[in-house]
Amino acid sequence: MNTLPFSLNPALATLPVYQPGRPIEEVARELGLSAEDIIKLASNENPSGHRAWRLGRCAVRPRK
């Protein structure tokens, strides 16, 4: 294991290891679909688009 020149938050040690999503081809085979018929979203994407209440939170605020 590599040692870092700084300390990390101890809470990070309890986080689960990142599990990447499955490839489209694997999902297509499992579901009996064509890979061309599948649209893969990133983990932070919503198929319904942005929620109106979130848009206000994303606004850029001017510096003071």
SEFIZA-3560 file (N, C-alpha, C; in Angstrom, 3 decimals):
REM SEFIZA-3560
<numar><xx>0.846</xx><yy>-1.187</yy><zz>0.000</zz><atom>N</atom></numar>
<numar><xx>0.000</xx><yy>0.000</yy><zz>0.000</zz><atom>CA</atom></numar>
<numar><xx>0.886</xx><yy>1.244</yy><zz>0.000</zz><atom>C</atom></numar>
<numar><xx>0.509</xx><yy>2.237</yy><zz>-0.771</zz><atom>N</atom></numar>
<numar><xx>1.259</xx><yy>3.493</yy><zz>-0.806</zz><atom>CA</atom></numar>
<numar><xx>0.885</xx><yy>4.337</yy><zz>0.390</zz><atom>C</atom></numar>
<numar><xx>1.844</xx><yy>5.050</yy><zz>0.909</zz><atom>N</atom></numar>
<numar><xx>1.538</xx><yy>5.996</yy><zz>1.983</zz><atom>CA</atom></numar>
<numar><xx>1.446</xx><yy>7.381</yy><zz>1.378</zz><atom>C</atom></numar>
<numar><xx>0.556</xx><yy>8.156</yy><zz>1.931</zz><atom>N</atom></numar>
<numar><xx>0.338</xx><yy>9.510</yy><zz>1.426</zz><atom>CA</atom></numar>
<numar><xx>1.069</xx><yy>10.506</yy><zz>2.309</zz><atom>C</atom></numar>
<numar><xx>1.476</xx><yy>11.631</yy><zz>1.732</zz><atom>N</atom></numar>
<numar><xx>2.176</xx><yy>12.647</yy><zz>2.522</zz><atom>CA</atom></numar>
<numar><xx>1.215</xx><yy>13.497</yy><zz>3.364</zz><atom>C</atom></numar>
<numar><xx>-0.026</xx><yy>13.072</yy><zz>3.487</zz><atom>N</atom></numar>
<numar><xx>-1.019</xx><yy>13.783</yy><zz>4.288</zz><atom>CA</atom></numar>
<numar><xx>-1.987</xx><yy>12.756</yy><zz>4.858</zz><atom>C</atom></numar>
<numar><xx>-2.724</xx><yy>13.134</yy><zz>5.880</zz><atom>N</atom></numar>
<numar><xx>-3.671</xx><yy>12.194</yy><zz>6.481</zz><atom>CA</atom></numar>
<numar><xx>-5.055</xx><yy>12.381</yy><zz>5.868</zz><atom>C</atom></numar>
<numar><xx>-5.797</xx><yy>11.280</yy><zz>5.818</zz><atom>N</atom></numar>
<numar><xx>-7.146</xx><yy>11.306</yy><zz>5.276</zz><atom>CA</atom></numar>
<numar><xx>-8.158</xx><yy>11.268</yy><zz>6.409</zz><atom>C</atom></numar>
<numar><xx>-9.347</xx><yy>11.719</yy><zz>6.101</zz><atom>N</atom></numar>
<numar><xx>-10.451</xx><yy>11.632</yy><zz>7.049</zz><atom>CA</atom></numar>
<numar><xx>-10.681</xx><yy>10.150</yy><zz>7.353</zz><atom>C</atom></numar>
<numar><xx>-10.681</xx><yy>9.745</yy><zz>8.629</zz><atom>N</atom></numar>
<numar><xx>-10.860</xx><yy>8.331</yy><zz>8.967</zz><atom>CA</atom></numar>
<numar><xx>-12.187</xx><yy>7.751</yy><zz>8.469</zz><atom>C</atom></numar>
<numar><xx>-13.194</xx><yy>8.570</yy><zz>8.256</zz><atom>N</atom></numar>
<numar><xx>-14.487</xx><yy>8.083</yy><zz>7.765</zz><atom>CA</atom></numar>
<numar><xx>-14.352</xx><yy>7.485</yy><zz>6.361</zz><atom>C</atom></numar>
<numar><xx>-13.330</xx><yy>7.887</yy><zz>5.619</zz><atom>N</atom></numar>
<numar><xx>-13.138</xx><yy>7.359</yy><zz>4.271</zz><atom>CA</atom></numar>
<numar><xx>-12.803</xx><yy>5.872</yy><zz>4.288</zz><atom>C</atom></numar>
<numar><xx>-12.219</xx><yy>5.400</yy><zz>5.363</zz><atom>N</atom></numar>
<numar><xx>-11.839</xx><yy>3.990</yy><zz>5.457</zz><atom>CA</atom></numar>
<numar><xx>-13.054</xx><yy>3.072</yy><zz>5.478</zz><atom>C</atom></numar>
<numar><xx>-14.213</xx><yy>3.583</yy><zz>5.872</zz><atom>N</atom></numar>
<numar><xx>-15.413</xx><yy>2.744</yy><zz>5.970</zz><atom>CA</atom></numar>
<numar><xx>-16.284</xx><yy>2.801</yy><zz>4.717</zz><atom>C</atom></numar>
<numar><xx>-15.926</xx><yy>3.621</yy><zz>3.737</zz><atom>N</atom></numar>
<numar><xx>-16.712</xx><yy>3.712</yy><zz>2.512</zz><atom>CA</atom></numar>
<numar><xx>-16.524</xx><yy>2.453</yy><zz>1.675</zz><atom>C</atom></numar>
<numar><xx>-17.587</xx><yy>1.989</yy><zz>1.023</zz><atom>N</atom></numar>
<numar><xx>-17.429</xx><yy>0.815</yy><zz>0.160</zz><atom>CA</atom></numar>
<numar><xx>-16.599</xx><yy>1.153</yy><zz>-1.075</zz><atom>C</atom></numar>
<numar><xx>-15.980</xx><yy>0.138</yy><zz>-1.638</zz><atom>N</atom></numar>
<numar><xx>-15.189</xx><yy>0.304</yy><zz>-2.853</zz><atom>CA</atom></numar>
<numar><xx>-16.133</xx><yy>0.604</yy><zz>-4.010</zz><atom>C</atom></numar>
<numar><xx>-15.746</xx><yy>1.535</yy><zz>-4.880</zz><atom>N</atom></numar>
<numar><xx>-16.558</xx><yy>1.907</yy><zz>-6.041</zz><atom>CA</atom></numar>
<numar><xx>-16.789</xx><yy>0.700</yy><zz>-6.939</zz><atom>C</atom></numar>
<numar><xx>-18.042</xx><yy>0.458</yy><zz>-7.298</zz><atom>N</atom></numar>
<numar><xx>-18.403</xx><yy>-0.610</yy><zz>-8.220</zz><atom>CA</atom></numar>
<numar><xx>-18.885</xx><yy>0.033</yy><zz>-9.519</zz><atom>C</atom></numar>
<numar><xx>-18.111</xx><yy>-0.041</yy><zz>-10.580</zz><atom>N</atom></numar>
<numar><xx>-18.527</xx><yy>0.586</yy><zz>-11.838</zz><atom>CA</atom></numar>
<numar><xx>-19.767</xx><yy>-0.099</yy><zz>-12.412</zz><atom>C</atom></numar>
<numar><xx>-20.492</xx><yy>0.642</yy><zz>-13.218</zz><atom>N</atom></numar>
<numar><xx>-21.667</xx><yy>0.091</yy><zz>-13.881</zz><atom>CA</atom></numar>
<numar><xx>-21.282</xx><yy>-0.983</yy><zz>-14.883</zz><atom>C</atom></numar>
<numar><xx>-22.241</xx><yy>-1.793</yy><zz>-15.229</zz><atom>N</atom></numar>
<numar><xx>-21.995</xx><yy>-2.863</yy><zz>-16.198</zz><atom>CA</atom></numar>
<numar><xx>-21.990</xx><yy>-2.299</yy><zz>-17.609</zz><atom>C</atom></numar>
<numar><xx>-21.233</xx><yy>-2.907</yy><zz>-18.499</zz><atom>N</atom></numar>
<numar><xx>-21.222</xx><yy>-2.456</yy><zz>-19.898</zz><atom>CA</atom></numar>
<numar><xx>-22.594</xx><yy>-2.655</yy><zz>-20.547</zz><atom>C</atom></numar>
<numar><xx>-22.911</xx><yy>-1.815</yy><zz>-21.505</zz><atom>N</atom></numar>
<numar><xx>-24.197</xx><yy>-1.892</yy><zz>-22.205</zz><atom>CA</atom></numar>
<numar><xx>-24.372</xx><yy>-3.279</yy><zz>-22.833</zz><atom>C</atom></numar>
<numar><xx>-23.308</xx><yy>-3.829</yy><zz>-23.388</zz><atom>N</atom></numar>
<numar><xx>-23.403</xx><yy>-5.132</yy><zz>-24.044</zz><atom>CA</atom></numar>
<numar><xx>-23.849</xx><yy>-6.219</yy><zz>-23.070</zz><atom>C</atom></numar>
<numar><xx>-23.353</xx><yy>-6.176</yy><zz>-21.847</zz><atom>N</atom></numar>
<numar><xx>-23.722</xx><yy>-7.165</yy><zz>-20.829</zz><atom>CA</atom></numar>
<numar><xx>-25.201</xx><yy>-7.041</yy><zz>-20.463</zz><atom>C</atom></numar>
<numar><xx>-25.664</xx><yy>-5.814</yy><zz>-20.278</zz><atom>N</atom></numar>
<numar><xx>-27.070</xx><yy>-5.574</yy><zz>-19.945</zz><atom>CA</atom></numar>
<numar><xx>-27.961</xx><yy>-6.002</yy><zz>-21.102</zz><atom>C</atom></numar>
<numar><xx>-27.542</xx><yy>-5.712</yy><zz>-22.323</zz><atom>N</atom></numar>
<numar><xx>-28.322</xx><yy>-6.090</yy><zz>-23.508</zz><atom>CA</atom></numar>
<numar><xx>-28.482</xx><yy>-7.605</yy><zz>-23.587</zz><atom>C</atom></numar>
<numar><xx>-27.396</xx><yy>-8.339</yy><zz>-23.364</zz><atom>N</atom></numar>
<numar><xx>-27.475</xx><yy>-9.809</yy><zz>-23.393</zz><atom>CA</atom></numar>
<numar><xx>-28.423</xx><yy>-10.319</yy><zz>-22.306</zz><atom>C</atom></numar>
<numar><xx>-28.291</xx><yy>-9.777</yy><zz>-21.119</zz><atom>N</atom></numar>
<numar><xx>-29.119</xx><yy>-10.217</yy><zz>-19.987</zz><atom>CA</atom></numar>
<numar><xx>-30.605</xx><yy>-9.980</yy><zz>-20.246</zz><atom>C</atom></numar>
<numar><xx>-30.938</xx><yy>-8.850</yy><zz>-20.877</zz><atom>N</atom></numar>
<numar><xx>-32.334</xx><yy>-8.494</yy><zz>-21.110</zz><atom>CA</atom></numar>
<numar><xx>-32.853</xx><yy>-8.940</yy><zz>-22.475</zz><atom>C</atom></numar>
<numar><xx>-31.980</xx><yy>-9.501</yy><zz>-23.290</zz><atom>N</atom></numar>
<numar><xx>-32.389</xx><yy>-9.945</yy><zz>-24.618</zz><atom>CA</atom></numar>
<numar><xx>-32.698</xx><yy>-8.790</yy><zz>-25.550</zz><atom>C</atom></numar>
<numar><xx>-31.968</xx><yy>-7.688</yy><zz>-25.400</zz><atom>N</atom></numar>
<numar><xx>-32.165</xx><yy>-6.501</yy><zz>-26.231</zz><atom>CA</atom></numar>
<numar><xx>-30.928</xx><yy>-6.259</yy><zz>-27.081</zz><atom>C</atom></numar>
<numar><xx>-31.087</xx><yy>-5.378</yy><zz>-28.043</zz><atom>N</atom></numar>
<numar><xx>-29.960</xx><yy>-4.928</yy><zz>-28.846</zz><atom>CA</atom></numar>
<numar><xx>-29.251</xx><yy>-3.801</yy><zz>-28.092</zz><atom>C</atom></numar>
<numar><xx>-27.928</xx><yy>-3.810</yy><zz>-28.118</zz><atom>N</atom></numar>
<numar><xx>-27.173</xx><yy>-2.750</yy><zz>-27.444</zz><atom>CA</atom></numar>
<numar><xx>-27.513</xx><yy>-1.375</yy><zz>-28.013</zz><atom>C</atom></numar>
<numar><xx>-27.900</xx><yy>-1.315</yy><zz>-29.283</zz><atom>N</atom></numar>
<numar><xx>-28.255</xx><yy>-0.038</yy><zz>-29.919</zz><atom>CA</atom></numar>
<numar><xx>-29.569</xx><yy>0.527</yy><zz>-29.358</zz><atom>C</atom></numar>
<numar><xx>-30.382</xx><yy>-0.331</yy><zz>-28.741</zz><atom>N</atom></numar>
<numar><xx>-31.670</xx><yy>0.116</yy><zz>-28.194</zz><atom>CA</atom></numar>
<numar><xx>-31.573</xx><yy>0.591</yy><zz>-26.749</zz><atom>C</atom></numar>
<numar><xx>-30.386</xx><yy>0.549</yy><zz>-26.170</zz><atom>N</atom></numar>
<numar><xx>-30.203</xx><yy>0.919</yy><zz>-24.765</zz><atom>CA</atom></numar>
<numar><xx>-29.515</xx><yy>2.266</yy><zz>-24.680</zz><atom>C</atom></numar>
<numar><xx>-30.029</xx><yy>3.117</yy><zz>-23.824</zz><atom>N</atom></numar>
<numar><xx>-29.400</xx><yy>4.410</yy><zz>-23.553</zz><atom>CA</atom></numar>
<numar><xx>-28.866</xx><yy>4.349</yy><zz>-22.128</zz><atom>C</atom></numar>
<numar><xx>-27.581</xx><yy>4.505</yy><zz>-21.984</zz><atom>N</atom></numar>
<numar><xx>-26.952</xx><yy>4.406</yy><zz>-20.677</zz><atom>CA</atom></numar>
<numar><xx>-26.794</xx><yy>5.809</yy><zz>-20.084</zz><atom>C</atom></numar>
<numar><xx>-27.285</xx><yy>5.984</yy><zz>-18.868</zz><atom>N</atom></numar>
<numar><xx>-27.153</xx><yy>7.243</yy><zz>-18.163</zz><atom>CA</atom></numar>
<numar><xx>-25.997</xx><yy>7.155</yy><zz>-17.178</zz><atom>C</atom></numar>
<numar><xx>-25.326</xx><yy>8.252</yy><zz>-16.960</zz><atom>N</atom></numar>
<numar><xx>-24.307</xx><yy>8.305</yy><zz>-15.921</zz><atom>CA</atom></numar>
<numar><xx>-24.998</xx><yy>8.253</yy><zz>-14.563</zz><atom>C</atom></numar>
<numar><xx>-24.247</xx><yy>7.930</yy><zz>-13.527</zz><atom>N</atom></numar>
<numar><xx>-24.842</xx><yy>7.775</yy><zz>-12.208</zz><atom>CA</atom></numar>
<numar><xx>-25.462</xx><yy>9.065</yy><zz>-11.667</zz><atom>C</atom></numar>
<numar><xx>-25.066</xx><yy>10.191</yy><zz>-12.214</zz><atom>N</atom></numar>
<numar><xx>-25.636</xx><yy>11.455</yy><zz>-11.728</zz><atom>CA</atom></numar>
<numar><xx>-26.691</xx><yy>12.020</yy><zz>-12.678</zz><atom>C</atom></numar>
<numar><xx>-27.143</xx><yy>11.224</yy><zz>-13.644</zz><atom>N</atom></numar>
<numar><xx>-28.150</xx><yy>11.686</yy><zz>-14.597</zz><atom>CA</atom></numar>
<numar><xx>-29.527</xx><yy>11.170</yy><zz>-14.220</zz><atom>C</atom></numar>
<numar><xx>-30.533</xx><yy>11.931</yy><zz>-14.592</zz><atom>N</atom></numar>
<numar><xx>-31.915</xx><yy>11.607</yy><zz>-14.295</zz><atom>CA</atom></numar>
<numar><xx>-32.670</xx><yy>11.528</yy><zz>-15.617</zz><atom>C</atom></numar>
<numar><xx>-33.356</xx><yy>10.415</yy><zz>-15.904</zz><atom>N</atom></numar>
<numar><xx>-34.061</xx><yy>10.313</yy><zz>-17.179</zz><atom>CA</atom></numar>
<numar><xx>-35.181</xx><yy>11.330</yy><zz>-17.335</zz><atom>C</atom></numar>
<numar><xx>-35.621</xx><yy>11.933</yy><zz>-16.241</zz><atom>N</atom></numar>
<numar><xx>-36.698</xx><yy>12.929</yy><zz>-16.294</zz><atom>CA</atom></numar>
<numar><xx>-36.177</xx><yy>14.348</yy><zz>-16.443</zz><atom>C</atom></numar>
<numar><xx>-34.874</xx><yy>14.523</yy><zz>-16.497</zz><atom>N</atom></numar>
<numar><xx>-34.315</xx><yy>15.872</yy><zz>-16.612</zz><atom>CA</atom></numar>
<numar><xx>-34.134</xx><yy>16.516</yy><zz>-15.244</zz><atom>C</atom></numar>
<numar><xx>-33.849</xx><yy>17.805</yy><zz>-15.254</zz><atom>N</atom></numar>
<numar><xx>-33.601</xx><yy>18.534</yy><zz>-14.011</zz><atom>CA</atom></numar>
<numar><xx>-34.895</xx><yy>18.764</yy><zz>-13.242</zz><atom>C</atom></numar>
<numar><xx>-34.795</xx><yy>18.708</yy><zz>-11.970</zz><atom>N</atom></numar>
<numar><xx>-35.917</xx><yy>19.065</yy><zz>-11.104</zz><atom>CA</atom></numar>
<numar><xx>-35.893</xx><yy>20.582</yy><zz>-10.925</zz><atom>C</atom></numar>
<numar><xx>-37.044</xx><yy>21.201</yy><zz>-10.964</zz><atom>N</atom></numar>
<numar><xx>-37.126</xx><yy>22.669</yy><zz>-10.880</zz><atom>CA</atom></numar>
<numar><xx>-36.490</xx><yy>23.189</yy><zz>-9.593</zz><atom>C</atom></numar>
<numar><xx>-36.704</xx><yy>22.493</yy><zz>-8.472</zz><atom>N</atom></numar>
<numar><xx>-36.157</xx><yy>22.984</yy><zz>-7.202</zz><atom>CA</atom></numar>
<numar><xx>-34.636</xx><yy>22.917</yy><zz>-7.174</zz><atom>C</atom></numar>
<numar><xx>-34.038</xx><yy>22.044</yy><zz>-7.986</zz><atom>N</atom></numar>
<numar><xx>-32.578</xx><yy>21.970</yy><zz>-8.023</zz><atom>CA</atom></numar>
<numar><xx>-31.967</xx><yy>23.091</yy><zz>-8.835</zz><atom>C</atom></numar>
<numar><xx>-32.677</xx><yy>23.567</yy><zz>-9.818</zz><atom>N</atom></numar>
<numar><xx>-32.112</xx><yy>24.602</yy><zz>-10.678</zz><atom>CA</atom></numar>
<numar><xx>-31.720</xx><yy>25.839</yy><zz>-9.889</zz><atom>C</atom></numar>
<numar><xx>-32.523</xx><yy>26.205</yy><zz>-8.899</zz><atom>N</atom></numar>
<numar><xx>-32.191</xx><yy>27.353</yy><zz>-8.063</zz><atom>CA</atom></numar>
<numar><xx>-30.933</xx><yy>27.135</yy><zz>-7.254</zz><atom>C</atom></numar>
<numar><xx>-30.671</xx><yy>25.900</yy><zz>-6.873</zz><atom>N</atom></numar>
<numar><xx>-29.480</xx><yy>25.589</yy><zz>-6.088</zz><atom>CA</atom></numar>
<numar><xx>-28.218</xx><yy>25.594</yy><zz>-6.941</zz><atom>C</atom></numar>
<numar><xx>-28.375</xx><yy>25.499</yy><zz>-8.234</zz><atom>N</atom></numar>
<numar><xx>-27.227</xx><yy>25.455</yy><zz>-9.139</zz><atom>CA</atom></numar>
<numar><xx>-26.839</xx><yy>26.840</yy><zz>-9.648</zz><atom>C</atom></numar>
<numar><xx>-27.588</xx><yy>27.831</yy><zz>-9.256</zz><atom>N</atom></numar>
<numar><xx>-27.335</xx><yy>29.180</yy><zz>-9.770</zz><atom>CA</atom></numar>
<numar><xx>-25.956</xx><yy>29.677</yy><zz>-9.316</zz><atom>C</atom></numar>
<numar><xx>-25.311</xx><yy>30.393</yy><zz>-10.197</zz><atom>N</atom></numar>
<numar><xx>-24.021</xx><yy>30.980</yy><zz>-9.861</zz><atom>CA</atom></numar>
<numar><xx>-24.251</xx><yy>32.222</yy><zz>-9.016</zz><atom>C</atom></numar>
<numar><xx>-23.574</xx><yy>32.279</yy><zz>-7.920</zz><atom>N</atom></numar>
<numar><xx>-23.735</xx><yy>33.428</yy><zz>-7.020</zz><atom>CA</atom></numar>
<numar><xx>-22.567</xx><yy>34.397</yy><zz>-7.236</zz><atom>C</atom></numar>
<numar><xx>-22.860</xx><yy>35.700</yy><zz>-7.273</zz><atom>N</atom></numar>
<numar><xx>-21.782</xx><yy>36.672</yy><zz>-7.485</zz><atom>CA</atom></numar>
<numar><xx>-20.834</xx><yy>36.717</yy><zz>-6.288</zz><atom>C</atom></numar>
<numar><xx>-19.584</xx><yy>36.982</yy><zz>-6.575</zz><atom>N</atom></numar>
<numar><xx>-18.598</xx><yy>37.134</yy><zz>-5.486</zz><atom>CA</atom></numar>
<numar><xx>-18.801</xx><yy>38.475</yy><zz>-4.805</zz><atom>C</atom></numar>
<numar><xx>-18.488</xx><yy>38.502</yy><zz>-3.547</zz><atom>N</atom></numar>
<numar><xx>-18.613</xx><yy>39.763</yy><zz>-2.782</zz><atom>CA</atom></numar>
<numar><xx>-17.340</xx><yy>40.559</yy><zz>-2.874</zz><atom>C</atom></numar>
//
